[in-house]
């Protein structure tokens, strides 16, 4: 719906809202700040909020060989703080609920970015969010119910071409990510979907809290889903934290695996780098209950701080805990 940018003008840094008006792109000033450093996190949060709020409105939910609309309840969170909690309590679909989780984070980041700014700036930002929500709802009503858009509405919206910077900016909003999450849901019951959404929230919360993820010590994989941790100097050992597989296939429990890379060409064994390698599972710890996001983050942080501990853990026999943790080895997968 709206792109945000910053512009220096007469010693001030302006935050601009850029949007389509009919066939043209125009801009208006949201507010002005004393420095580009103060404006940057506000602009970033506003862009994320706009994209996350807008994209679900223009897509069709195609799960289960049907075509439906995604919910619009997330729009209320733009202006109603009480509605923010609902962003973390739904179970519509893995993709939509992840979008809601990200929207919740973006709104929290905006709060942090404007916390130290003067009251007029905070009021201007709140007014901008009110405008964004109102005009999105007006445009959506025209699209879905043929309700005429009020004359004062300035922001054009096209369901098939949302005016948001998600190409190269937000992987979550790409078609590939949405289709992958839809694939995970295939054949599961509503109850299984609710549990899968809860597990996904836990994983992405833990990954978000893991500071080392920002320096490429790990990644989040949608395929399982799981968190992959391979810190530098881990001697080709790595760790995965996986949620239960939805449905009847796969492992129906949280589990942690210690693994290592094995070269596909045996002659490369011992080299500093392999031209190609396959991950070999060494041992697995099946968890007796669902962990907390904090527990998962603590484990990942331990691996980042002590990368060589993975090699030590790999020697742990079945029935014994990984040193310094409560995780008990339930099977050695390399045997």
C-alpha positions in Angstrom: 0.0 0.0 0.0 2.7 2.5 1.0 6.5 2.7 0.8 8.4 4.8 3.3 11.7 6.6 2.8 13.8 9.3 4.4 14.9 12.6 2.8 17.2 15.3 4.1 15.7 18.8 3.8 17.0 22.0 5.4 18.9 20.2 8.1 16.0 17.9 9.0 15.4 14.3 8.0 11.8 13.9 6.6 10.0 10.6 6.6 7.9 10.3 3.5 5.0 8.1 2.6 5.0 7.1 -1.1 1.9 5.6 -2.6 0.0 5.3 -5.8 -2.7 7.8 -6.7 -4.5 6.4 -9.7 -1.6 5.8 -12.3 1.0 8.0 -10.6 3.2 7.7 -7.5 3.1 10.6 -5.1 4.5 11.3 -1.6 3.5 13.1 1.5 5.5 14.0 4.6 4.8 11.9 7.7 7.1 13.7 10.1 10.5 15.2 10.5 13.4 14.2 12.8 16.7 15.7 13.8 18.9 13.0 12.3 18.9 10.2 9.7 20.0 7.8 12.5 16.7 8.4 14.3 14.6 8.1 11.2 16.2 4.9 9.8 14.6 2.3 12.3 11.3 4.1 12.0 11.3 3.9 8.2 12.3 0.2 8.4 9.5 -0.7 10.8 6.9 1.2 8.8 7.9 -0.5 5.6 7.6 -3.9 7.2 4.3 -3.0 8.8 2.9 -1.8 5.4 4.0 -4.9 3.5 2.9 -7.4 6.1 -0.5 -5.7 6.5 -1.1 -5.4 2.7 0.1 -8.6 1.1 -2.4 -11.0 2.6 -5.2 -8.8 1.4 -4.3 -9.4 -2.2 -3.7 -13.1 -2.2 -6.0 -16.1 -2.4 -5.8 -18.9 0.1 -5.4 -22.0 -2.2 -5.0 -24.7 0.4 -7.0 -27.9 0.0 -8.0 -27.3 -3.7 -10.2 -24.3 -2.8 -9.9 -20.6 -3.2 -10.6 -18.3 -0.4 -9.6 -15.0 1.1 -7.1 -14.5 3.9 -8.3 -12.9 7.1 -8.3 -9.2 7.6 -8.3 -9.1 11.4 -4.6 -8.2 11.5 -5.5 -4.7 10.3 -6.9 -3.8 13.6 -3.5 -4.2 15.3 -2.2 -1.2 13.3 -4.1 1.2 15.5 -5.5 -0.9 18.4 -2.9 -2.0 20.9 -5.3 -4.4 22.5 -5.7 -6.2 19.2 -1.9 -6.9 19.0 -2.3 -10.0 21.3 -4.6 -11.6 18.8 -1.7 -11.6 16.2 -0.2 -14.3 18.4 -3.2 -16.4 19.0 -4.7 -17.5 15.7 -4.5 -20.8 13.8 -5.7 -19.9 10.3 -2.7 -21.2 8.5 1.1 -21.5 8.9 1.8 -18.7 6.4 -0.8 -16.2 7.6 0.0 -16.8 11.3 3.8 -16.3 10.6 2.9 -13.0 8.8 0.9 -12.0 12.0 3.9 -12.9 14.2 6.2 -10.8 12.0 3.6 -7.9 12.1 3.6 -8.1 15.9 7.4 -7.8 15.9 7.4 -4.9 13.4 4.9 -3.0 15.6 7.0 -3.6 18.7 10.1 -2.4 16.8 8.3 0.7 15.8 7.4 1.3 19.4 11.1 1.0 20.3 12.1 3.3 17.5 9.8 6.2 18.5 10.0 5.7 22.3 12.6 8.5 22.7 11.2 10.9 20.2 9.1 13.9 21.1 5.3 13.6 21.4 4.5 15.3 18.1 6.5 12.7 16.2 4.8 9.8 18.0 1.4 11.4 17.3 2.3 11.8 13.6 3.3 8.1 13.3 0.1 7.0 15.0 -1.9 9.2 12.5 0.0 7.6 9.6 -0.9 4.1 10.8 -4.6 5.2 11.2 -4.5 6.5 7.6 -2.9 3.3 6.3 -5.5 1.1 8.0 -8.5 3.2 7.0 -7.5 3.5 3.4 -6.6 -0.2 3.2 -10.0 -1.1 4.5 -11.7 1.3 2.1 -9.8 -0.1 -0.9 -10.6 -3.7 0.2 -14.3 -2.9 0.6 -14.3 -1.6 -3.0 -12.5 -4.7 -4.2 -14.5 -7.3 -2.4 -17.9 -5.6 -1.9 -18.0 -3.0 -4.7 -18.4 -0.3 -2.0 -17.3 3.0 -3.5 -14.1 4.4 -2.1 -14.6 7.7 -0.2 -13.4 10.7 -2.2 -10.8 11.7 0.4 -9.0 8.3 0.0 -5.7 9.1 -1.6 -4.0 5.7 -1.8 -4.8 3.4 -4.7 -4.6 -0.3 -4.1 -4.4 -3.2 -6.6 -5.0 -6.7 -5.2 -2.7 -8.2 -7.9 0.0 -5.7 -7.6 0.6 -4.4 -4.0 2.8 -1.4 -3.8 5.2 -2.9 -1.2 9.0 -3.6 -1.3 9.0 -7.3 -0.6 11.1 -8.5 -3.6 14.5 -8.9 -2.1 13.3 -7.5 1.1 10.9 -10.0 2.9 11.4 -13.6 2.0 8.3 -14.5 4.1 6.1 -12.6 1.6 7.3 -14.5 -1.5 5.1 -17.0 -3.3 7.8 -19.7 -2.7 7.6 -19.4 1.1 3.8 -19.4 1.1 3.6 -22.5 -1.0 6.2 -24.3 1.1 4.2 -23.6 4.2 1.0 -24.7 2.5 2.7 -27.9 1.5 3.5 -28.7 5.2 -0.2 -28.4 6.0 -1.4 -30.8 3.4 -3.7 -33.5 4.8 -3.6 -32.4 8.4 -6.6 -31.8 10.7 -7.6 -28.5 12.2 -6.3 -29.7 15.5 -3.0 -30.7 14.0 -2.8 -27.3 12.2 -3.3 -25.5 15.5 -0.5 -27.4 17.1 1.7 -26.9 14.0 1.1 -23.1 14.2 2.0 -23.1 17.9 5.2 -25.0 17.2 6.2 -22.7 14.3 5.7 -19.6 16.6 8.0 -21.2 19.2 10.7 -21.9 16.6 10.6 -18.5 15.0 10.5 -16.8 18.4 13.6 -18.8 19.5 15.4 -18.0 16.3 14.6 -14.3 16.6 16.0 -14.3 20.2 19.2 -16.0 19.1 21.6 -13.2 18.5 24.1 -15.4 16.7 21.6 -16.0 13.9 22.4 -12.5 12.8 26.0 -13.4 12.1 25.3 -16.5 10.0 25.8 -19.0 12.8 22.6 -20.6 11.7 19.5 -20.6 9.6 15.8 -21.3 9.7 14.6 -24.1 7.4 11.0 -24.3 6.3 11.3 -27.8 4.9 10.9 -29.6 8.3 10.7 -26.9 10.0 13.8 -26.7 12.0 16.6 -24.4 13.2 20.1 -25.2 11.8 23.1 -24.1 13.9 26.6 -24.4 12.6 28.9 -21.8 14.3 32.4 -21.0 12.9 35.1 -23.3 14.2 32.7 -26.2 14.9 34.9 -28.6 12.9 32.1 -29.4 10.5 29.7 -30.4 13.3 26.3 -28.9 13.4 23.1 -29.1 15.4 19.4 -29.0 14.5 16.3 -28.3 16.6 13.2 -29.7 15.0 9.5 -29.4 15.7 7.2 -32.4 15.4 6.1 -33.2 11.8 2.4 -32.3 11.3 0.3 -35.3 10.4 1.2 -38.9 10.4 4.6 -38.8 8.7 7.9 -38.2 10.4 8.7 -37.8 14.1 5.8 -36.7 16.2 8.0 -35.1 18.9 10.4 -32.2 19.4 14.0 -33.4 18.8 17.6 -32.2 18.8 20.1 -33.8 16.5 23.9 -33.5 16.5 25.3 -34.0 13.0 28.5 -33.6 10.9 29.4 -32.9 7.3 30.9 -35.9 5.5 32.6 -35.3 2.1 30.9 -36.9 -0.9 34.4 -37.6 -2.3 36.3 -39.8 0.3 39.7 -38.5 -1.0 38.7 -35.0 0.3 38.5 -36.2 3.9 40.6 -34.0 6.1 40.8 -31.1 3.7 40.0 -27.6 4.9 37.0 -27.4 2.5 34.9 -30.0 0.7 33.7 -29.5 -2.8 30.4 -31.2 -1.7 29.3 -32.9 1.4 26.3 -34.7 3.0 25.0 -34.2 6.5 25.4 -37.3 8.7 23.2 -37.6 11.8 25.2 -38.8 14.8 22.7 -38.8 17.6 19.2 -37.7 18.5 17.6 -36.4 21.7 13.9 -36.8 21.6 12.3 -34.3 24.1 9.7 -35.6 26.5 7.7 -32.3 26.2 7.5 -29.1 24.2 10.4 -26.8 25.1 10.1 -23.1 25.7 11.4 -20.6 23.2 13.9 -19.5 25.9 15.1 -23.1 26.3 15.8 -23.4 22.6 17.5 -20.0 22.5 19.7 -21.0 25.4 20.8 -24.2 23.7 21.6 -22.3 20.5 23.5 -19.7 22.4 25.6 -22.3 24.1 26.5 -23.8 20.8 27.5 -20.4 19.4 29.6 -19.6 22.5 31.3 -23.0 22.6 31.3 -24.4 19.0 33.7 -27.3 19.9 31.1 -28.6 22.4 29.3 -30.2 19.4 32.2 -32.6 18.9 32.1 -33.5 22.6 28.4 -34.1 22.5 28.7 -36.3 19.5 30.5 -38.9 21.7 27.6 -39.1 24.3 26.2 -42.6 24.7 22.5 -43.4 24.5 20.8 -42.8 27.9 23.2 -40.1 28.9 22.6 -36.3 28.9 24.6 -33.9 26.6 27.2 -32.3 28.9 25.8 -29.2 30.6 22.2 -29.8 29.4 19.1 -31.8 30.4 18.9 -33.3 26.9 19.2 -37.1 27.0 20.5 -39.0 24.0 17.7 -41.4 22.9 19.4 -42.9 19.8 22.7 -42.9 17.9 21.7 -42.4 14.3 25.1 -43.2 12.8 24.9 -46.8 14.0 
